[in-house]
Structure formats: structure tokens, C-alpha cells
Amino acid sequence: MTLTQDQRIAIIKHAAESSQKVSATKSVADFIEEIKTEEVLGEHGLLDAQDYDIQDEASLFDYSPNAESIDEEDLEIGISDEMKGLYS
């Protein structure tokens, strides 16, 4: 079956109209919102940040002076016998 030019144009028109009716799902809309927020914060930083906002965010950081005294490169990592066989 060969379509006429008018039939092909009608099919394309219908496909174009149908594609414009598709709306973004909630997860896609949330993802776009998150990306836009990151762009704004990256470009402008915190907008109208109040002192209590900064203190609230700072309270989320854990500071442990003991963590700085651990040198992970000095720790010996145990290797199983199976892994030792791969490297010998």
C-alpha cells in the first residue's frame, strides 16, 4: 500500500500533535527541578542566606580530630588466600 503525499502529511501532523500532548512524569519533573536548582545555586550561591540557615547546615558536618590522625596508607589491608594466589 502506497500512501499519498496528503496521507503522509496527515500522519506526520498527527504524530507531531500527539508528541506535544505528552506531559512529563513526576519523577522527570522532579529531576528537572533538581537540575535547575543546582544551576541557580552554582551560579548565584545561597540566595538571602540567614545566619540560622548557615548554622543549621554547619551542624550537619561532623568534625572529628581523630580522623585526621589516621593515615590510611599506613594501615595494612588483609588479603585473602585466594587473592594472594592471583598476585604471586
PDB file of N, CA, C and O in Angstrom, chain B, residues numbered from 101:
ATOM      1  N   MET B 101       0.842  -1.169   0.000  1.00  0.00           N
ATOM      2  CA  MET B 101       0.000   0.000   0.000  1.00  0.00           C
ATOM      3  C   MET B 101       0.897   1.245   0.000  1.00  0.00           C
ATOM      4  O   MET B 101       1.747   1.416   0.874  1.00  0.00           O
ATOM      5  N   THR B 102       0.696   2.073  -0.960  1.00  0.00           N
ATOM      6  CA  THR B 102       1.458   3.300  -1.078  1.00  0.00           C
ATOM      7  C   THR B 102       0.584   4.458  -0.622  1.00  0.00           C
ATOM      8  O   THR B 102      -0.558   4.600  -1.060  1.00  0.00           O
ATOM      9  N   LEU B 103       1.128   5.281   0.258  1.00  0.00           N
ATOM     10  CA  LEU B 103       0.382   6.426   0.771  1.00  0.00           C
ATOM     11  C   LEU B 103       0.590   7.632  -0.134  1.00  0.00           C
ATOM     12  O   LEU B 103       1.655   7.833  -0.716  1.00  0.00           O
ATOM     13  N   THR B 104      -0.446   8.404  -0.225  1.00  0.00           N
ATOM     14  CA  THR B 104      -0.330   9.636  -0.999  1.00  0.00           C
ATOM     15  C   THR B 104       0.409  10.666  -0.147  1.00  0.00           C
ATOM     16  O   THR B 104       0.600  10.482   1.055  1.00  0.00           O
ATOM     17  N   GLN B 105       0.808  11.726  -0.784  1.00  0.00           N
ATOM     18  CA  GLN B 105       1.514  12.783  -0.065  1.00  0.00           C
ATOM     19  C   GLN B 105       0.625  13.376   1.023  1.00  0.00           C
ATOM     20  O   GLN B 105       1.105  13.659   2.121  1.00  0.00           O
ATOM     21  N   ASP B 106      -0.656  13.568   0.738  1.00  0.00           N
ATOM     22  CA  ASP B 106      -1.577  14.112   1.732  1.00  0.00           C
ATOM     23  C   ASP B 106      -1.732  13.173   2.925  1.00  0.00           C
ATOM     24  O   ASP B 106      -1.833  13.638   4.061  1.00  0.00           O
ATOM     25  N   GLN B 107      -1.753  11.872   2.693  1.00  0.00           N
ATOM     26  CA  GLN B 107      -1.863  10.901   3.773  1.00  0.00           C
ATOM     27  C   GLN B 107      -0.601  10.915   4.648  1.00  0.00           C
ATOM     28  O   GLN B 107      -0.679  10.864   5.875  1.00  0.00           O
ATOM     29  N   ARG B 108       0.551  10.984   3.993  1.00  0.00           N
ATOM     30  CA  ARG B 108       1.812  11.036   4.752  1.00  0.00           C
ATOM     31  C   ARG B 108       1.866  12.309   5.606  1.00  0.00           C
ATOM     32  O   ARG B 108       2.280  12.261   6.764  1.00  0.00           O
ATOM     33  N   ILE B 109       1.453  13.437   5.042  1.00  0.00           N
ATOM     34  CA  ILE B 109       1.444  14.701   5.784  1.00  0.00           C
ATOM     35  C   ILE B 109       0.475  14.609   6.961  1.00  0.00           C
ATOM     36  O   ILE B 109       0.778  15.105   8.046  1.00  0.00           O
ATOM     37  N   ALA B 110      -0.669  13.991   6.765  1.00  0.00           N
ATOM     38  CA  ALA B 110      -1.648  13.836   7.838  1.00  0.00           C
ATOM     39  C   ALA B 110      -1.080  12.974   8.968  1.00  0.00           C
ATOM     40  O   ALA B 110      -1.293  13.276  10.143  1.00  0.00           O
ATOM     41  N   ILE B 111      -0.362  11.910   8.621  1.00  0.00           N
ATOM     42  CA  ILE B 111       0.252  11.038   9.636  1.00  0.00           C
ATOM     43  C   ILE B 111       1.314  11.807  10.425  1.00  0.00           C
ATOM     44  O   ILE B 111       1.366  11.716  11.651  1.00  0.00           O
ATOM     45  N   ILE B 112       2.150  12.558   9.726  1.00  0.00           N
ATOM     46  CA  ILE B 112       3.186  13.346  10.389  1.00  0.00           C
ATOM     47  C   ILE B 112       2.560  14.409  11.291  1.00  0.00           C
ATOM     48  O   ILE B 112       3.027  14.635  12.408  1.00  0.00           O
ATOM     49  N   LYS B 113       1.506  15.057  10.804  1.00  0.00           N
ATOM     50  CA  LYS B 113       0.821  16.085  11.595  1.00  0.00           C
ATOM     51  C   LYS B 113       0.242  15.474  12.865  1.00  0.00           C
ATOM     52  O   LYS B 113       0.365  16.052  13.944  1.00  0.00           O
ATOM     53  N   HIS B 114      -0.383  14.315  12.742  1.00  0.00           N
ATOM     54  CA  HIS B 114      -0.965  13.635  13.896  1.00  0.00           C
ATOM     55  C   HIS B 114       0.129  13.243  14.898  1.00  0.00           C
ATOM     56  O   HIS B 114      -0.055  13.397  16.106  1.00  0.00           O
ATOM     57  N   ALA B 115       1.252  12.743  14.407  1.00  0.00           N
ATOM     58  CA  ALA B 115       2.354  12.352  15.290  1.00  0.00           C
ATOM     59  C   ALA B 115       2.920  13.566  16.018  1.00  0.00           C
ATOM     60  O   ALA B 115       3.228  13.492  17.208  1.00  0.00           O
ATOM     61  N   ALA B 116       3.056  14.676  15.311  1.00  0.00           N
ATOM     62  CA  ALA B 116       3.589  15.896  15.927  1.00  0.00           C
ATOM     63  C   ALA B 116       2.638  16.418  16.997  1.00  0.00           C
ATOM     64  O   ALA B 116       3.079  16.815  18.076  1.00  0.00           O
ATOM     65  N   GLU B 117       1.342  16.422  16.712  1.00  0.00           N
ATOM     66  CA  GLU B 117       0.364  16.887  17.689  1.00  0.00           C
ATOM     67  C   GLU B 117       0.329  15.967  18.902  1.00  0.00           C
ATOM     68  O   GLU B 117       0.201  16.441  20.031  1.00  0.00           O
ATOM     69  N   SER B 118       0.439  14.673  18.687  1.00  0.00           N
ATOM     70  CA  SER B 118       0.422  13.717  19.793  1.00  0.00           C
ATOM     71  C   SER B 118       1.650  13.858  20.676  1.00  0.00           C
ATOM     72  O   SER B 118       1.557  13.716  21.896  1.00  0.00           O
ATOM     73  N   SER B 119       2.792  14.135  20.077  1.00  0.00           N
ATOM     74  CA  SER B 119       4.022  14.248  20.863  1.00  0.00           C
ATOM     75  C   SER B 119       4.002  15.481  21.750  1.00  0.00           C
ATOM     76  O   SER B 119       4.656  15.500  22.793  1.00  0.00           O
ATOM     77  N   GLN B 120       3.266  16.507  21.357  1.00  0.00           N
ATOM     78  CA  GLN B 120       3.194  17.723  22.159  1.00  0.00           C
ATOM     79  C   GLN B 120       2.241  17.567  23.334  1.00  0.00           C
ATOM     80  O   GLN B 120       2.296  18.351  24.281  1.00  0.00           O
ATOM     81  N   LYS B 121       1.376  16.574  23.286  1.00  0.00           N
ATOM     82  CA  LYS B 121       0.415  16.347  24.354  1.00  0.00           C
ATOM     83  C   LYS B 121       1.016  15.559  25.505  1.00  0.00           C
ATOM     84  O   LYS B 121       0.424  15.508  26.583  1.00  0.00           O
ATOM     85  N   VAL B 122       2.170  14.947  25.307  1.00  0.00           N
ATOM     86  CA  VAL B 122       2.797  14.140  26.344  1.00  0.00           C
ATOM     87  C   VAL B 122       3.354  15.069  27.414  1.00  0.00           C
ATOM     88  O   VAL B 122       4.105  15.998  27.117  1.00  0.00           O
ATOM     89  N   SER B 123       2.979  14.807  28.653  1.00  0.00           N
ATOM     90  CA  SER B 123       3.475  15.635  29.756  1.00  0.00           C
ATOM     91  C   SER B 123       4.519  14.846  30.542  1.00  0.00           C
ATOM     92  O   SER B 123       4.511  13.615  30.559  1.00  0.00           O
ATOM     93  N   ALA B 124       5.393  15.568  31.176  1.00  0.00           N
ATOM     94  CA  ALA B 124       6.457  14.939  31.941  1.00  0.00           C
ATOM     95  C   ALA B 124       5.882  14.255  33.180  1.00  0.00           C
ATOM     96  O   ALA B 124       4.951  14.763  33.805  1.00  0.00           O
ATOM     97  N   THR B 125       6.441  13.105  33.525  1.00  0.00           N
ATOM     98  CA  THR B 125       6.013  12.412  34.730  1.00  0.00           C
ATOM     99  C   THR B 125       6.567  13.145  35.943  1.00  0.00           C
ATOM    100  O   THR B 125       7.428  14.016  35.814  1.00  0.00           O
ATOM    101  N   LYS B 126       6.073  12.789  37.107  1.00  0.00           N
ATOM    102  CA  LYS B 126       6.504  13.443  38.346  1.00  0.00           C
ATOM    103  C   LYS B 126       7.999  13.277  38.556  1.00  0.00           C
ATOM    104  O   LYS B 126       8.671  14.229  38.952  1.00  0.00           O
ATOM    105  N   SER B 127       8.532  12.097  38.302  1.00  0.00           N
ATOM    106  CA  SER B 127       9.963  11.870  38.525  1.00  0.00           C
ATOM    107  C   SER B 127      10.813  12.699  37.562  1.00  0.00           C
ATOM    108  O   SER B 127      11.867  13.206  37.945  1.00  0.00           O
ATOM    109  N   VAL B 128      10.367  12.837  36.335  1.00  0.00           N
ATOM    110  CA  VAL B 128      11.097  13.659  35.362  1.00  0.00           C
ATOM    111  C   VAL B 128      11.021  15.129  35.763  1.00  0.00           C
ATOM    112  O   VAL B 128      12.013  15.853  35.676  1.00  0.00           O
ATOM    113  N   ALA B 129       9.846  15.568  36.201  1.00  0.00           N
ATOM    114  CA  ALA B 129       9.682  16.961  36.636  1.00  0.00           C
ATOM    115  C   ALA B 129      10.538  17.243  37.863  1.00  0.00           C
ATOM    116  O   ALA B 129      11.127  18.319  37.974  1.00  0.00           O
ATOM    117  N   ASP B 130      10.613  16.284  38.788  1.00  0.00           N
ATOM    118  CA  ASP B 130      11.462  16.452  39.981  1.00  0.00           C
ATOM    119  C   ASP B 130      12.934  16.520  39.586  1.00  0.00           C
ATOM    120  O   ASP B 130      13.693  17.315  40.140  1.00  0.00           O
ATOM    121  N   PHE B 131      13.335  15.689  38.632  1.00  0.00           N
ATOM    122  CA  PHE B 131      14.721  15.684  38.166  1.00  0.00           C
ATOM    123  C   PHE B 131      15.073  17.031  37.527  1.00  0.00           C
ATOM    124  O   PHE B 131      16.138  17.588  37.793  1.00  0.00           O
ATOM    125  N   ILE B 132      14.186  17.543  36.696  1.00  0.00           N
ATOM    126  CA  ILE B 132      14.427  18.838  36.048  1.00  0.00           C
ATOM    127  C   ILE B 132      14.499  19.943  37.095  1.00  0.00           C
ATOM    128  O   ILE B 132      15.344  20.834  37.004  1.00  0.00           O
ATOM    129  N   GLU B 133      13.618  19.886  38.085  1.00  0.00           N
ATOM    130  CA  GLU B 133      13.632  20.887  39.155  1.00  0.00           C
ATOM    131  C   GLU B 133      14.951  20.840  39.927  1.00  0.00           C
ATOM    132  O   GLU B 133      15.510  21.879  40.277  1.00  0.00           O
ATOM    133  N   GLU B 134      15.440  19.637  40.187  1.00  0.00           N
ATOM    134  CA  GLU B 134      16.707  19.484  40.913  1.00  0.00           C
ATOM    135  C   GLU B 134      17.878  20.053  40.114  1.00  0.00           C
ATOM    136  O   GLU B 134      18.746  20.720  40.677  1.00  0.00           O
ATOM    137  N   ILE B 135      17.907  19.797  38.818  1.00  0.00           N
ATOM    138  CA  ILE B 135      18.977  20.307  37.954  1.00  0.00           C
ATOM    139  C   ILE B 135      18.934  21.829  37.901  1.00  0.00           C
ATOM    140  O   ILE B 135      19.971  22.485  37.997  1.00  0.00           O
ATOM    141  N   LYS B 136      17.739  22.389  37.748  1.00  0.00           N
ATOM    142  CA  LYS B 136      17.600  23.849  37.696  1.00  0.00           C
ATOM    143  C   LYS B 136      18.049  24.481  39.018  1.00  0.00           C
ATOM    144  O   LYS B 136      18.696  25.528  39.017  1.00  0.00           O
ATOM    145  N   THR B 137      17.708  23.851  40.133  1.00  0.00           N
ATOM    146  CA  THR B 137      18.122  24.361  41.438  1.00  0.00           C
ATOM    147  C   THR B 137      19.637  24.358  41.553  1.00  0.00           C
ATOM    148  O   THR B 137      20.225  25.330  42.027  1.00  0.00           O
ATOM    149  N   GLU B 138      20.276  23.268  41.120  1.00  0.00           N
ATOM    150  CA  GLU B 138      21.736  23.193  41.157  1.00  0.00           C
ATOM    151  C   GLU B 138      22.364  24.288  40.296  1.00  0.00           C
ATOM    152  O   GLU B 138      23.377  24.873  40.678  1.00  0.00           O
ATOM    153  N   GLU B 139      21.769  24.564  39.144  1.00  0.00           N
ATOM    154  CA  GLU B 139      22.286  25.613  38.270  1.00  0.00           C
ATOM    155  C   GLU B 139      22.210  26.977  38.959  1.00  0.00           C
ATOM    156  O   GLU B 139      23.173  27.743  38.928  1.00  0.00           O
ATOM    157  N   VAL B 140      21.076  27.277  39.574  1.00  0.00           N
ATOM    158  CA  VAL B 140      20.902  28.571  40.245  1.00  0.00           C
ATOM    159  C   VAL B 140      21.873  28.692  41.408  1.00  0.00           C
ATOM    160  O   VAL B 140      22.535  29.719  41.556  1.00  0.00           O
ATOM    161  N   LEU B 141      21.966  27.657  42.236  1.00  0.00           N
ATOM    162  CA  LEU B 141      22.870  27.712  43.383  1.00  0.00           C
ATOM    163  C   LEU B 141      24.329  27.771  42.933  1.00  0.00           C
ATOM    164  O   LEU B 141      25.144  28.442  43.567  1.00  0.00           O
ATOM    165  N   GLY B 142      24.662  27.081  41.856  1.00  0.00           N
ATOM    166  CA  GLY B 142      26.020  27.120  41.343  1.00  0.00           C
ATOM    167  C   GLY B 142      26.391  28.481  40.804  1.00  0.00           C
ATOM    168  O   GLY B 142      27.538  28.916  40.916  1.00  0.00           O
ATOM    169  N   GLU B 143      25.425  29.147  40.222  1.00  0.00           N
ATOM    170  CA  GLU B 143      25.686  30.456  39.619  1.00  0.00           C
ATOM    171  C   GLU B 143      25.618  31.588  40.633  1.00  0.00           C
ATOM    172  O   GLU B 143      26.417  32.523  40.577  1.00  0.00           O
ATOM    173  N   HIS B 144      24.665  31.509  41.564  1.00  0.00           N
ATOM    174  CA  HIS B 144      24.417  32.624  42.478  1.00  0.00           C
ATOM    175  C   HIS B 144      24.737  32.322  43.937  1.00  0.00           C
ATOM    176  O   HIS B 144      24.758  33.238  44.759  1.00  0.00           O
ATOM    177  N   GLY B 145      24.983  31.073  44.273  1.00  0.00           N
ATOM    178  CA  GLY B 145      25.199  30.714  45.678  1.00  0.00           C
ATOM    179  C   GLY B 145      23.885  30.752  46.432  1.00  0.00           C
ATOM    180  O   GLY B 145      22.810  30.816  45.835  1.00  0.00           O
ATOM    181  N   LEU B 146      23.985  30.713  47.747  1.00  0.00           N
ATOM    182  CA  LEU B 146      22.768  30.778  48.559  1.00  0.00           C
ATOM    183  C   LEU B 146      22.146  32.152  48.430  1.00  0.00           C
ATOM    184  O   LEU B 146      22.826  33.166  48.593  1.00  0.00           O
ATOM    185  N   LEU B 147      20.884  32.188  48.145  1.00  0.00           N
ATOM    186  CA  LEU B 147      20.176  33.442  47.996  1.00  0.00           C
ATOM    187  C   LEU B 147      19.569  33.836  49.334  1.00  0.00           C
ATOM    188  O   LEU B 147      18.811  33.068  49.926  1.00  0.00           O
ATOM    189  N   ASP B 148      19.899  35.022  49.806  1.00  0.00           N
ATOM    190  CA  ASP B 148      19.371  35.539  51.068  1.00  0.00           C
ATOM    191  C   ASP B 148      19.569  34.555  52.215  1.00  0.00           C
ATOM    192  O   ASP B 148      18.633  34.283  52.967  1.00  0.00           O
ATOM    193  N   ALA B 149      20.779  34.021  52.355  1.00  0.00           N
ATOM    194  CA  ALA B 149      21.063  33.080  53.431  1.00  0.00           C
ATOM    195  C   ALA B 149      21.051  33.801  54.767  1.00  0.00           C
ATOM    196  O   ALA B 149      21.709  34.826  54.945  1.00  0.00           O
ATOM    197  N   GLN B 150      20.312  33.261  55.678  1.00  0.00           N
ATOM    198  CA  GLN B 150      20.240  33.825  57.020  1.00  0.00           C
ATOM    199  C   GLN B 150      21.264  33.112  57.898  1.00  0.00           C
ATOM    200  O   GLN B 150      21.703  32.009  57.575  1.00  0.00           O
ATOM    201  N   ASP B 151      21.639  33.740  59.003  1.00  0.00           N
ATOM    202  CA  ASP B 151      22.629  33.166  59.909  1.00  0.00           C
ATOM    203  C   ASP B 151      22.177  31.802  60.409  1.00  0.00           C
ATOM    204  O   ASP B 151      22.981  30.873  60.481  1.00  0.00           O
ATOM    205  N   TYR B 152      20.885  31.671  60.759  1.00  0.00           N
ATOM    206  CA  TYR B 152      20.405  30.379  61.265  1.00  0.00           C
ATOM    207  C   TYR B 152      20.440  29.305  60.179  1.00  0.00           C
ATOM    208  O   TYR B 152      20.600  28.126  60.496  1.00  0.00           O
ATOM    209  N   ASP B 153      20.293  29.683  58.902  1.00  0.00           N
ATOM    210  CA  ASP B 153      20.411  28.716  57.816  1.00  0.00           C
ATOM    211  C   ASP B 153      21.830  28.163  57.742  1.00  0.00           C
ATOM    212  O   ASP B 153      22.035  26.959  57.585  1.00  0.00           O
ATOM    213  N   ILE B 154      22.793  29.051  57.857  1.00  0.00           N
ATOM    214  CA  ILE B 154      24.191  28.641  57.783  1.00  0.00           C
ATOM    215  C   ILE B 154      24.553  27.782  58.986  1.00  0.00           C
ATOM    216  O   ILE B 154      25.244  26.775  58.834  1.00  0.00           O
ATOM    217  N   GLN B 155      24.098  28.162  60.183  1.00  0.00           N
ATOM    218  CA  GLN B 155      24.365  27.362  61.379  1.00  0.00           C
ATOM    219  C   GLN B 155      23.716  25.990  61.276  1.00  0.00           C
ATOM    220  O   GLN B 155      24.295  24.988  61.696  1.00  0.00           O
ATOM    221  N   ASP B 156      22.511  25.948  60.716  1.00  0.00           N
ATOM    222  CA  ASP B 156      21.822  24.676  60.543  1.00  0.00           C
ATOM    223  C   ASP B 156      22.601  23.756  59.611  1.00  0.00           C
ATOM    224  O   ASP B 156      22.758  22.570  59.897  1.00  0.00           O
ATOM    225  N   GLU B 157      23.084  24.294  58.505  1.00  0.00           N
ATOM    226  CA  GLU B 157      23.873  23.490  57.567  1.00  0.00           C
ATOM    227  C   GLU B 157      25.198  23.059  58.186  1.00  0.00           C
ATOM    228  O   GLU B 157      25.637  21.926  57.991  1.00  0.00           O
ATOM    229  N   ALA B 158      25.837  23.964  58.933  1.00  0.00           N
ATOM    230  CA  ALA B 158      27.130  23.656  59.554  1.00  0.00           C
ATOM    231  C   ALA B 158      26.979  22.568  60.607  1.00  0.00           C
ATOM    232  O   ALA B 158      27.915  21.805  60.842  1.00  0.00           O
ATOM    233  N   SER B 159      25.825  22.486  61.237  1.00  0.00           N
ATOM    234  CA  SER B 159      25.624  21.464  62.261  1.00  0.00           C
ATOM    235  C   SER B 159      25.592  20.064  61.666  1.00  0.00           C
ATOM    236  O   SER B 159      25.746  19.082  62.391  1.00  0.00           O
ATOM    237  N   LEU B 160      25.396  19.962  60.375  1.00  0.00           N
ATOM    238  CA  LEU B 160      25.354  18.653  59.724  1.00  0.00           C
ATOM    239  C   LEU B 160      26.746  18.071  59.490  1.00  0.00           C
ATOM    240  O   LEU B 160      26.890  16.873  59.247  1.00  0.00           O
ATOM    241  N   PHE B 161      27.765  18.919  59.563  1.00  0.00           N
ATOM    242  CA  PHE B 161      29.129  18.450  59.361  1.00  0.00           C
ATOM    243  C   PHE B 161      29.661  17.871  60.661  1.00  0.00           C
ATOM    244  O   PHE B 161      29.575  18.505  61.713  1.00  0.00           O
ATOM    245  N   ASP B 162      30.206  16.679  60.587  1.00  0.00           N
ATOM    246  CA  ASP B 162      30.848  16.074  61.753  1.00  0.00           C
ATOM    247  C   ASP B 162      32.327  16.363  61.686  1.00  0.00           C
ATOM    248  O   ASP B 162      32.977  16.098  60.674  1.00  0.00           O
ATOM    249  N   TYR B 163      32.857  16.902  62.758  1.00  0.00           N
ATOM    250  CA  TYR B 163      34.289  17.151  62.816  1.00  0.00           C
ATOM    251  C   TYR B 163      34.871  16.253  63.882  1.00  0.00           C
ATOM    252  O   TYR B 163      34.487  16.324  65.049  1.00  0.00           O
ATOM    253  N   SER B 164      35.779  15.426  63.484  1.00  0.00           N
ATOM    254  CA  SER B 164      36.449  14.543  64.422  1.00  0.00           C
ATOM    255  C   SER B 164      37.948  14.707  64.247  1.00  0.00           C
ATOM    256  O   SER B 164      38.494  14.320  63.214  1.00  0.00           O
ATOM    257  N   PRO B 165      38.628  15.284  65.250  1.00  0.00           N
ATOM    258  CA  PRO B 165      40.077  15.455  65.114  1.00  0.00           C
ATOM    259  C   PRO B 165      40.811  14.126  65.023  1.00  0.00           C
ATOM    260  O   PRO B 165      41.929  14.081  64.510  1.00  0.00           O
ATOM    261  N   ASN B 166      40.217  13.053  65.503  1.00  0.00           N
ATOM    262  CA  ASN B 166      40.847  11.734  65.424  1.00  0.00           C
ATOM    263  C   ASN B 166      40.947  11.253  63.984  1.00  0.00           C
ATOM    264  O   ASN B 166      41.862  10.504  63.641  1.00  0.00           O
ATOM    265  N   ALA B 167      40.026  11.673  63.154  1.00  0.00           N
ATOM    266  CA  ALA B 167      40.037  11.230  61.761  1.00  0.00           C
ATOM    267  C   ALA B 167      41.287  11.725  61.040  1.00  0.00           C
ATOM    268  O   ALA B 167      41.784  11.058  60.132  1.00  0.00           O
ATOM    269  N   GLU B 168      41.797  12.888  61.437  1.00  0.00           N
ATOM    270  CA  GLU B 168      42.990  13.421  60.790  1.00  0.00           C
ATOM    271  C   GLU B 168      44.253  12.687  61.201  1.00  0.00           C
ATOM    272  O   GLU B 168      45.243  12.701  60.470  1.00  0.00           O
ATOM    273  N   SER B 169      44.228  12.046  62.362  1.00  0.00           N
ATOM    274  CA  SER B 169      45.423  11.354  62.828  1.00  0.00           C
ATOM    275  C   SER B 169      45.573   9.970  62.203  1.00  0.00           C
ATOM    276  O   SER B 169      46.628   9.352  62.343  1.00  0.00           O
ATOM    277  N   ILE B 170      44.558   9.474  61.526  1.00  0.00           N
ATOM    278  CA  ILE B 170      44.628   8.164  60.894  1.00  0.00           C
ATOM    279  C   ILE B 170      45.190   8.327  59.493  1.00  0.00           C
ATOM    280  O   ILE B 170      44.636   9.053  58.667  1.00  0.00           O
ATOM    281  N   ASP B 171      46.285   7.650  59.239  1.00  0.00           N
ATOM    282  CA  ASP B 171      46.859   7.669  57.898  1.00  0.00           C
ATOM    283  C   ASP B 171      46.543   6.331  57.246  1.00  0.00           C
ATOM    284  O   ASP B 171      47.141   5.309  57.583  1.00  0.00           O
ATOM    285  N   GLU B 172      45.613   6.344  56.326  1.00  0.00           N
ATOM    286  CA  GLU B 172      45.142   5.104  55.719  1.00  0.00           C
ATOM    287  C   GLU B 172      46.235   4.377  54.955  1.00  0.00           C
ATOM    288  O   GLU B 172      46.157   3.163  54.769  1.00  0.00           O
ATOM    289  N   GLU B 173      47.236   5.091  54.519  1.00  0.00           N
ATOM    290  CA  GLU B 173      48.306   4.443  53.777  1.00  0.00           C
ATOM    291  C   GLU B 173      49.187   3.598  54.689  1.00  0.00           C
ATOM    292  O   GLU B 173      49.881   2.698  54.216  1.00  0.00           O
ATOM    293  N   ASP B 174      49.169   3.876  55.987  1.00  0.00           N
ATOM    294  CA  ASP B 174      49.967   3.096  56.931  1.00  0.00           C
ATOM    295  C   ASP B 174      49.269   1.811  57.359  1.00  0.00           C
ATOM    296  O   ASP B 174      49.910   0.907  57.897  1.00  0.00           O
ATOM    297  N   LEU B 175      47.981   1.724  57.129  1.00  0.00           N
ATOM    298  CA  LEU B 175      47.243   0.535  57.532  1.00  0.00           C
ATOM    299  C   LEU B 175      47.478  -0.588  56.537  1.00  0.00           C
ATOM    300  O   LEU B 175      47.483  -0.372  55.325  1.00  0.00           O
ATOM    301  N   GLU B 176      47.673  -1.785  57.065  1.00  0.00           N
ATOM    302  CA  GLU B 176      47.862  -2.938  56.194  1.00  0.00           C
ATOM    303  C   GLU B 176      46.492  -3.530  55.890  1.00  0.00           C
ATOM    304  O   GLU B 176      45.665  -3.708  56.784  1.00  0.00           O
ATOM    305  N   ILE B 177      46.274  -3.823  54.657  1.00  0.00           N
ATOM    306  CA  ILE B 177      44.991  -4.374  54.244  1.00  0.00           C
ATOM    307  C   ILE B 177      45.141  -5.880  54.144  1.00  0.00           C
ATOM    308  O   ILE B 177      46.033  -6.384  53.463  1.00  0.00           O
ATOM    309  N   GLY B 178      44.270  -6.583  54.821  1.00  0.00           N
ATOM    310  CA  GLY B 178      44.303  -8.041  54.771  1.00  0.00           C
ATOM    311  C   GLY B 178      43.817  -8.542  53.419  1.00  0.00           C
ATOM    312  O   GLY B 178      42.823  -8.053  52.883  1.00  0.00           O
ATOM    313  N   ILE B 179      44.523  -9.516  52.879  1.00  0.00           N
ATOM    314  CA  ILE B 179      44.155 -10.096  51.591  1.00  0.00           C
ATOM    315  C   ILE B 179      43.902 -11.570  51.797  1.00  0.00           C
ATOM    316  O   ILE B 179      44.683 -12.249  52.463  1.00  0.00           O
ATOM    317  N   SER B 180      42.824 -12.071  51.234  1.00  0.00           N
ATOM    318  CA  SER B 180      42.506 -13.478  51.385  1.00  0.00           C
ATOM    319  C   SER B 180      43.513 -14.328  50.628  1.00  0.00           C
ATOM    320  O   SER B 180      44.234 -13.833  49.762  1.00  0.00           O
ATOM    321  N   ASP B 181      43.554 -15.620  50.966  1.00  0.00           N
ATOM    322  CA  ASP B 181      44.489 -16.539  50.316  1.00  0.00           C
ATOM    323  C   ASP B 181      44.206 -16.636  48.817  1.00  0.00           C
ATOM    324  O   ASP B 181      45.124 -16.788  48.012  1.00  0.00           O
ATOM    325  N   GLU B 182      42.931 -16.547  48.455  1.00  0.00           N
ATOM    326  CA  GLU B 182      42.569 -16.611  47.039  1.00  0.00           C
ATOM    327  C   GLU B 182      43.156 -15.426  46.283  1.00  0.00           C
ATOM    328  O   GLU B 182      43.664 -15.579  45.172  1.00  0.00           O
ATOM    329  N   MET B 183      43.081 -14.242  46.892  1.00  0.00           N
ATOM    330  CA  MET B 183      43.614 -13.043  46.242  1.00  0.00           C
ATOM    331  C   MET B 183      45.139 -13.074  46.210  1.00  0.00           C
ATOM    332  O   MET B 183      45.749 -12.614  45.244  1.00  0.00           O
ATOM    333  N   LYS B 184      45.760 -13.618  47.266  1.00  0.00           N
ATOM    334  CA  LYS B 184      47.205 -13.726  47.283  1.00  0.00           C
ATOM    335  C   LYS B 184      47.675 -14.592  46.121  1.00  0.00           C
ATOM    336  O   LYS B 184      48.719 -14.323  45.527  1.00  0.00           O
ATOM    337  N   GLY B 185      46.914 -15.624  45.798  1.00  0.00           N
ATOM    338  CA  GLY B 185      47.268 -16.512  44.685  1.00  0.00           C
ATOM    339  C   GLY B 185      47.243 -15.798  43.343  1.00  0.00           C
ATOM    340  O   GLY B 185      47.970 -16.177  42.426  1.00  0.00           O
ATOM    341  N   LEU B 186      46.416 -14.773  43.219  1.00  0.00           N
ATOM    342  CA  LEU B 186      46.329 -14.032  41.955  1.00  0.00           C
ATOM    343  C   LEU B 186      47.557 -13.156  41.731  1.00  0.00           C
ATOM    344  O   LEU B 186      47.958 -12.926  40.590  1.00  0.00           O
ATOM    345  N   TYR B 187      48.151 -12.669  42.811  1.00  0.00           N
ATOM    346  CA  TYR B 187      49.236 -11.716  42.686  1.00  0.00           C
ATOM    347  C   TYR B 187      50.622 -12.339  42.898  1.00  0.00           C
ATOM    348  O   TYR B 187      51.614 -11.610  42.909  1.00  0.00           O
ATOM    349  N   SER B 188      50.722 -13.659  43.065  1.00  0.00           N
ATOM    350  CA  SER B 188      52.035 -14.264  43.254  1.00  0.00           C
ATOM    351  C   SER B 188      52.506 -15.011  42.034  1.00  0.00           C
ATOM    352  O   SER B 188      53.599 -15.577  42.041  1.00  0.00           O
TER     353      SER B 188
END
